[in-house]
Amino acid sequence: MTLAIICEKSEVETAALLWKALQEGLILPQNEVYKFYVGREAKDEVKGSEIVTYKFLHDRVQQAAYSLIPAEQKQYTHFRIGELLLQGLSPAEQEERIFDIVNQWNMGQAVIPTDE
């Protein structure tokens, strides 16, 4: 769900985008829910409250993916992730994930708009 919010895509579209990385073993599913998305088109909806979760195969894979973001865009990317999470989560989810949101803003603090 978090990645779908950040990508500004549906969960089905996000799962489709991750399929190649999953097949290559770069990311690993943390539950069996991902199987519900296999073969679905972006317009299909998946009913249910379970969320697909993944993790990187290794920290170095995550670091390599992060290194693909140009240095001059990293702070803006973190700020934007914080904004998208704030907009995409319900108030209860925002409260539960407040540290994730603030952490993203902290990493992007140089690009936070000010009234000055």
N, CA and C atoms as an extended XYZ file, in Angstrom:
348
Properties=species:S:1:pos:R:3:atomname:S:1:resname:S:1:resid:I:1 pbc="F F F"
N         0.817       -1.189        0.000 N   MET     1
C         0.000        0.000        0.000 CA  MET     1
C         0.865        1.259        0.000 C   MET     1
N         1.915        1.283        0.808 N   THR     2
C         2.789        2.450        0.868 CA  THR     2
C         3.401        2.741       -0.491 C   THR     2
N         3.919        1.724       -1.138 N   LEU     3
C         4.539        1.925       -2.443 CA  LEU     3
C         3.513        2.365       -3.479 C   LEU     3
N         2.310        1.844       -3.406 N   ALA     4
C         1.249        2.263       -4.322 CA  ALA     4
C         0.948        3.748       -4.131 C   ALA     4
N         0.908        4.205       -2.888 N   ILE     5
C         0.667        5.625       -2.615 CA  ILE     5
C         1.801        6.463       -3.195 C   ILE     5
N         3.028        6.051       -2.941 N   ILE     6
C         4.189        6.810       -3.406 CA  ILE     6
C         4.271        6.827       -4.933 C   ILE     6
N         3.924        5.716       -5.566 N   CYS     7
C         3.956        5.631       -7.027 CA  CYS     7
C         2.744        6.295       -7.673 C   CYS     7
N         1.767        6.620       -6.828 N   GLU     8
C         0.507        7.191       -7.304 CA  GLU     8
C        -0.162        6.262       -8.315 C   GLU     8
N        -0.154        4.975       -7.965 N   LYS     9
C        -0.752        3.919       -8.785 CA  LYS     9
C        -1.635        3.062       -7.891 C   LYS     9
N        -2.461        2.238       -8.516 N   SER    10
C        -3.257        1.299       -7.739 CA  SER    10
C        -2.346        0.185       -7.230 C   SER    10
N        -2.853       -0.597       -6.288 N   GLU    11
C        -2.065       -1.719       -5.775 CA  GLU    11
C        -1.810       -2.744       -6.874 C   GLU    11
N        -2.776       -2.929       -7.769 N   VAL    12
C        -2.601       -3.876       -8.876 CA  VAL    12
C        -1.512       -3.386       -9.823 C   VAL    12
N        -1.546       -2.101      -10.165 N   GLU    13
C        -0.517       -1.539      -11.047 CA  GLU    13
C         0.858       -1.629      -10.401 C   GLU    13
N         0.930       -1.338       -9.116 N   THR    14
C         2.203       -1.394       -8.399 CA  THR    14
C         2.745       -2.817       -8.373 C   THR    14
N         1.868       -3.786       -8.102 N   ALA    15
C         2.296       -5.193       -8.098 CA  ALA    15
C         2.813       -5.596       -9.481 C   ALA    15
N         2.172       -5.107      -10.527 N   ALA    16
C         2.619       -5.422      -11.896 CA  ALA    16
C         4.004       -4.823      -12.154 C   ALA    16
N         4.234       -3.609      -11.655 N   LEU    17
C         5.538       -2.968      -11.833 CA  LEU    17
C         6.646       -3.704      -11.080 C   LEU    17
N         6.287       -4.346       -9.987 N   LEU    18
C         7.266       -5.068       -9.177 CA  LEU    18
C         7.480       -6.506       -9.636 C   LEU    18
N         6.664       -6.977      -10.557 N   TRP    19
C         6.694       -8.393      -10.932 CA  TRP    19
C         8.067       -8.832      -11.431 C   TRP    19
N         8.699       -8.056      -12.274 N   LYS    20
C        10.012       -8.425      -12.818 CA  LYS    20
C        11.056       -8.520      -11.697 C   LYS    20
N        11.057       -7.552      -10.784 N   ALA    21
C        11.997       -7.581       -9.654 CA  ALA    21
C        11.729       -8.787       -8.761 C   ALA    21
N        10.467       -9.150       -8.623 N   LEU    22
C        10.099      -10.327       -7.837 CA  LEU    22
C        10.596      -11.601       -8.517 C   LEU    22
N        10.399      -11.684       -9.836 N   GLN    23
C        10.864      -12.858      -10.587 CA  GLN    23
C        12.380      -12.989      -10.553 C   GLN    23
N        13.074      -11.854      -10.569 N   GLU    24
C        14.543      -11.858      -10.550 CA  GLU    24
C        15.101      -12.107       -9.152 C   GLU    24
N        14.226      -12.106       -8.157 N   GLY    25
C        14.672      -12.355       -6.790 CA  GLY    25
C        15.266      -11.150       -6.101 C   GLY    25
N        15.070       -9.946       -6.655 N   LEU    26
C        15.606       -8.736       -6.039 CA  LEU    26
C        14.768       -8.291       -4.844 C   LEU    26
N        13.479       -8.620       -4.893 N   ILE    27
C        12.596       -8.374       -3.760 CA  ILE    27
C        11.911       -9.688       -3.402 C   ILE    27
N        11.515       -9.788       -2.159 N   LEU    28
C        10.888      -11.016       -1.671 CA  LEU    28
C         9.532      -10.681       -1.058 C   LEU    28
N         8.494      -11.448       -1.399 N   PRO    29
C         7.196      -11.203       -0.775 CA  PRO    29
C         7.241      -11.636        0.691 C   PRO    29
N         6.558      -10.882        1.533 N   GLN    30
C         6.535      -11.199        2.958 CA  GLN    30
C         5.294      -11.993        3.355 C   GLN    30
N         4.420      -12.203        2.381 N   ASN    31
C         3.234      -13.021        2.606 CA  ASN    31
C         2.776      -13.555        1.246 C   ASN    31
N         1.746      -14.322        1.225 N   GLU    32
C         1.276      -14.947       -0.016 CA  GLU    32
C         0.275      -14.081       -0.775 C   GLU    32
N        -0.031      -12.896       -0.273 N   VAL    33
C        -1.050      -12.041       -0.878 CA  VAL    33
C        -0.669      -11.649       -2.311 C   VAL    33
N         0.625      -11.525       -2.593 N   TYR    34
C         1.052      -11.107       -3.926 CA  TYR    34
C         0.474      -12.003       -5.016 C   TYR    34
N         0.197      -13.257       -4.699 N   LYS    35
C        -0.331      -14.202       -5.685 CA  LYS    35
C        -1.700      -13.785       -6.207 C   LYS    35
N        -2.450      -13.027       -5.409 N   PHE    36
C        -3.758      -12.558       -5.848 CA  PHE    36
C        -3.642      -11.555       -6.991 C   PHE    36
N        -2.475      -10.935       -7.134 N   TYR    37
C        -2.281       -9.906       -8.151 CA  TYR    37
C        -1.746      -10.477       -9.468 C   TYR    37
N        -1.267      -11.702       -9.442 N   VAL    38
C        -0.673      -12.311      -10.627 CA  VAL    38
C        -1.736      -12.448      -11.717 C   VAL    38
N        -1.427      -11.920      -12.897 N   GLY    39
C        -2.314      -12.053      -14.042 CA  GLY    39
C        -3.457      -11.058      -14.068 C   GLY    39
N        -3.537      -10.181      -13.093 N   ARG    40
C        -4.614       -9.189      -13.091 CA  ARG    40
C        -4.195       -7.987      -13.909 C   ARG    40
N        -5.181       -7.354      -14.500 N   GLU    41
C        -4.915       -6.129      -15.235 CA  GLU    41
C        -5.106       -4.955      -14.300 C   GLU    41
N        -4.565       -3.813      -14.695 N   ALA    42
C        -4.594       -2.628      -13.839 CA  ALA    42
C        -6.018       -2.229      -13.462 C   ALA    42
N        -6.982       -2.519      -14.316 N   LYS    43
C        -8.350       -2.104      -14.024 CA  LYS    43
C        -9.025       -3.027      -13.009 C   LYS    43
N        -8.460       -4.217      -12.817 N   ASP    44
C        -9.024       -5.157      -11.850 CA  ASP    44
C        -8.803       -4.657      -10.433 C   ASP    44
N        -9.758       -4.937       -9.589 N   GLU    45
C        -9.602       -4.616       -8.184 CA  GLU    45
C        -9.457       -5.895       -7.400 C   GLU    45
N        -8.674       -5.832       -6.369 N   VAL    46
C        -8.515       -6.977       -5.476 CA  VAL    46
C        -9.243       -6.635       -4.195 C   VAL    46
N       -10.192       -7.447       -3.840 N   LYS    47
C       -10.967       -7.209       -2.621 CA  LYS    47
C       -10.246       -7.832       -1.436 C   LYS    47
N       -10.414       -7.222       -0.302 N   GLY    48
C        -9.816       -7.771        0.911 CA  GLY    48
C        -8.980       -6.735        1.618 C   GLY    48
N        -8.679       -7.023        2.844 N   SER    49
C        -7.953       -6.059        3.653 CA  SER    49
C        -6.470       -6.382        3.763 C   SER    49
N        -6.047       -7.518        3.207 N   GLU    50
C        -4.631       -7.863        3.312 CA  GLU    50
C        -3.807       -7.027        2.345 C   GLU    50
N        -2.640       -6.684        2.777 N   ILE    51
C        -1.747       -5.840        1.995 CA  ILE    51
C        -0.544       -6.652        1.574 C   ILE    51
N        -0.118       -6.449        0.335 N   VAL    52
C         1.082       -7.109       -0.156 CA  VAL    52
C         2.279       -6.395        0.440 C   VAL    52
N         3.183       -7.143        1.026 N   THR    53
C         4.408       -6.547        1.551 CA  THR    53
C         5.610       -7.266        0.955 C   THR    53
N         6.635       -6.490        0.700 N   TYR    54
C         7.865       -7.008        0.119 CA  TYR    54
C         9.034       -6.503        0.940 C   TYR    54
N        10.169       -7.137        0.776 N   LYS    55
C        11.422       -6.602        1.306 CA  LYS    55
C        12.490       -6.859        0.251 C   LYS    55
N        13.544       -6.067        0.307 N   PHE    56
C        14.655       -6.282       -0.605 CA  PHE    56
C        15.380       -7.564       -0.225 C   PHE    56
N        15.931       -8.237       -1.218 N   LEU    57
C        16.698       -9.453       -0.991 CA  LEU    57
C        17.816       -9.202        0.009 C   LEU    57
N        18.456       -8.043       -0.106 N   HIS    58
C        19.617       -7.708        0.716 CA  HIS    58
C        19.697       -6.189        0.815 C   HIS    58
N        20.327       -5.694        1.865 N   ASP    59
C        20.495       -4.248        2.023 CA  ASP    59
C        21.228       -3.631        0.838 C   ASP    59
N        22.137       -4.384        0.251 N   ARG    60
C        22.900       -3.848       -0.887 CA  ARG    60
C        22.020       -3.652       -2.114 C   ARG    60
N        21.008       -4.465       -2.264 N   VAL    61
C        20.057       -4.274       -3.371 CA  VAL    61
C        19.291       -2.969       -3.128 C   VAL    61
N        18.874       -2.754       -1.889 N   GLN    62
C        18.181       -1.516       -1.547 CA  GLN    62
C        19.099       -0.316       -1.779 C   GLN    62
N        20.344       -0.420       -1.363 N   GLN    63
C        21.299        0.667       -1.562 CA  GLN    63
C        21.519        0.943       -3.046 C   GLN    63
N        21.597       -0.114       -3.846 N   ALA    64
C        21.775        0.064       -5.293 CA  ALA    64
C        20.564        0.770       -5.892 C   ALA    64
N        19.357        0.391       -5.459 N   ALA    65
C        18.142        1.045       -5.955 CA  ALA    65
C        18.139        2.521       -5.550 C   ALA    65
N        18.507        2.814       -4.318 N   TYR    66
C        18.549        4.190       -3.826 CA  TYR    66
C        19.578        5.010       -4.593 C   TYR    66
N        20.688        4.387       -4.969 N   SER    67
C        21.740        5.110       -5.693 CA  SER    67
C        21.294        5.529       -7.095 C   SER    67
N        20.219        4.947       -7.590 N   LEU    68
C        19.706        5.326       -8.905 CA  LEU    68
C        19.008        6.684       -8.894 C   LEU    68
N        18.661        7.173       -7.707 N   ILE    69
C        18.068        8.510       -7.596 CA  ILE    69
C        19.210        9.512       -7.674 C   ILE    69
N        19.178       10.439       -8.640 N   PRO    70
C        20.250       11.428       -8.724 CA  PRO    70
C        20.385       12.204       -7.407 C   PRO    70
N        21.615       12.475       -6.998 N   ALA    71
C        21.888       13.132       -5.711 CA  ALA    71
C        21.104       14.424       -5.552 C   ALA    71
N        20.986       15.193       -6.628 N   GLU    72
C        20.296       16.479       -6.539 CA  GLU    72
C        18.778       16.326       -6.378 C   GLU    72
N        18.262       15.118       -6.559 N   GLN    73
C        16.826       14.880       -6.419 CA  GLN    73
C        16.455       14.140       -5.131 C   GLN    73
N        17.424       13.653       -4.387 N   LYS    74
C        17.124       12.823       -3.219 CA  LYS    74
C        16.310       13.565       -2.167 C   LYS    74
N        16.691       14.797       -1.838 N   GLN    75
C        15.946       15.519       -0.809 CA  GLN    75
C        14.513       15.799       -1.275 C   GLN    75
N        14.350       16.202       -2.514 N   TYR    76
C        13.000       16.440       -3.025 CA  TYR    76
C        12.195       15.146       -3.018 C   TYR    76
N        12.819       14.037       -3.369 N   THR    77
C        12.134       12.737       -3.379 CA  THR    77
C        11.631       12.389       -1.981 C   THR    77
N        12.461       12.583       -0.966 N   HIS    78
C        12.028       12.303        0.403 CA  HIS    78
C        10.876       13.221        0.824 C   HIS    78
N        10.999       14.505        0.494 N   PHE    79
C         9.925       15.440        0.830 CA  PHE    79
C         8.619       15.019        0.158 C   PHE    79
N         8.700       14.659       -1.106 N   ARG    80
C         7.504       14.250       -1.864 CA  ARG    80
C         6.901       12.970       -1.292 C   ARG    80
N         7.737       12.027       -0.888 N   ILE    81
C         7.228       10.792       -0.266 CA  ILE    81
C         6.448       11.134        1.003 C   ILE    81
N         6.983       12.022        1.818 N   GLY    82
C         6.273       12.449        3.029 CA  GLY    82
C         4.923       13.069        2.696 C   GLY    82
N         4.891       13.911        1.680 N   GLU    83
C         3.646       14.550        1.261 CA  GLU    83
C         2.635       13.523        0.746 C   GLU    83
N         3.097       12.599       -0.085 N   LEU    84
C         2.194       11.582       -0.641 CA  LEU    84
C         1.637       10.675        0.450 C   LEU    84
N         2.470       10.313        1.415 N   LEU    85
C         1.982        9.494        2.526 CA  LEU    85
C         0.930       10.251        3.331 C   LEU    85
N         1.187       11.518        3.590 N   LEU    86
C         0.229       12.320        4.346 CA  LEU    86
C        -1.111       12.394        3.614 C   LEU    86
N        -1.074       12.580        2.314 N   GLN    87
C        -2.304       12.689        1.519 CA  GLN    87
C        -2.991       11.346        1.313 C   GLN    87
N        -2.213       10.272        1.219 N   GLY    88
C        -2.763        8.978        0.836 CA  GLY    88
C        -3.223        8.097        1.981 C   GLY    88
N        -2.880        8.462        3.202 N   LEU    89
C        -3.249        7.647        4.360 CA  LEU    89
C        -4.457        8.249        5.076 C   LEU    89
N        -5.253        7.401        5.643 N   SER    90
C        -6.389        7.861        6.448 CA  SER    90
C        -5.845        8.524        7.716 C   SER    90
N        -6.660        9.320        8.406 N   PRO    91
C        -6.181        9.936        9.650 CA  PRO    91
C        -5.640        8.915       10.663 C   PRO    91
N        -6.289        7.776       10.787 N   ALA    92
C        -5.802        6.750       11.717 CA  ALA    92
C        -4.449        6.208       11.256 C   ALA    92
N        -4.295        5.983        9.948 N   GLU    93
C        -3.017        5.493        9.408 CA  GLU    93
C        -1.933        6.556        9.548 C   GLU    93
N        -2.314        7.829        9.362 N   GLN    94
C        -1.351        8.922        9.537 CA  GLN    94
C        -0.799        8.921       10.959 C   GLN    94
N        -1.700        8.750       11.918 N   GLU    95
C        -1.272        8.726       13.314 CA  GLU    95
C        -0.330        7.555       13.576 C   GLU    95
N        -0.663        6.415       13.001 N   GLU    96
C         0.157        5.217       13.178 CA  GLU    96
C         1.521        5.353       12.503 C   GLU    96
N         1.569        6.099       11.393 N   ARG    97
C         2.790        6.191       10.584 CA  ARG    97
C         3.462        7.559       10.676 C   ARG    97
N         3.111        8.334       11.691 N   ILE    98
C         3.618        9.707       11.797 CA  ILE    98
C         5.142        9.775       11.761 C   ILE    98
N         5.807        8.819       12.383 N   PHE    99
C         7.275        8.853       12.381 CA  PHE    99
C         7.837        8.595       10.982 C   PHE    99
N         7.184        7.748       10.191 N   ASP   100
C         7.615        7.522        8.808 CA  ASP   100
C         7.483        8.804        7.988 C   ASP   100
N         6.357        9.491        8.164 N   ILE   101
C         6.112       10.732        7.415 CA  ILE   101
C         7.127       11.796        7.808 C   ILE   101
N         7.292       12.018        9.097 N   VAL   102
C         8.225       13.044        9.579 CA  VAL   102
C         9.658       12.692        9.195 C   VAL   102
N        10.014       11.415        9.229 N   ASN   103
C        11.352       10.995        8.816 CA  ASN   103
C        11.613       11.379        7.362 C   ASN   103
N        10.645       11.184        6.497 N   GLN   104
C        10.805       11.572        5.090 CA  GLN   104
C        10.977       13.083        4.962 C   GLN   104
N        10.171       13.833        5.699 N   TRP   105
C        10.307       15.293        5.675 CA  TRP   105
C        11.672       15.729        6.211 C   TRP   105
N        12.154       15.077        7.259 N   ASN   106
C        13.472       15.421        7.801 CA  ASN   106
C        14.560       15.210        6.753 C   ASN   106
N        14.478       14.122        6.006 N   MET   107
C        15.489       13.850        4.979 CA  MET   107
C        15.360       14.807        3.791 C   MET   107
N        14.212       15.458        3.670 N   GLY   108
C        14.009       16.425        2.586 CA  GLY   108
C        13.841       17.843        3.059 C   GLY   108
N        14.307       18.127        4.280 N   GLN   109
C        14.037       19.420        4.877 CA  GLN   109
C        14.574       20.613        4.085 C   GLN   109
N        15.613       20.435        3.316 N   ALA   110
C        16.185       21.559        2.550 CA  ALA   110
C        15.244       22.054        1.460 C   ALA   110
N        14.291       21.220        1.061 N   VAL   111
C        13.382       21.639       -0.022 CA  VAL   111
C        11.968       21.922        0.477 C   VAL   111
N        11.757       21.889        1.791 N   ILE   112
C        10.440       22.192        2.336 CA  ILE   112
C        10.136       23.660        2.104 C   ILE   112
N         9.015       23.947        1.450 N   PRO   113
C         8.672       25.355        1.185 CA  PRO   113
C         8.443       26.114        2.491 C   PRO   113
N         8.902       27.361        2.530 N   THR   114
C         8.683       28.214        3.698 CA  THR   114
C         7.993       29.483        3.238 C   THR   114
N         7.430       30.209        4.187 N   ASP   115
C         6.730       31.467        3.867 CA  ASP   115
C         7.681       32.657        3.809 C   ASP   115
N         8.937       32.423        4.098 N   GLU   116
C         9.922       33.521        4.117 CA  GLU   116
C        10.244       33.990        2.732 C   GLU   116
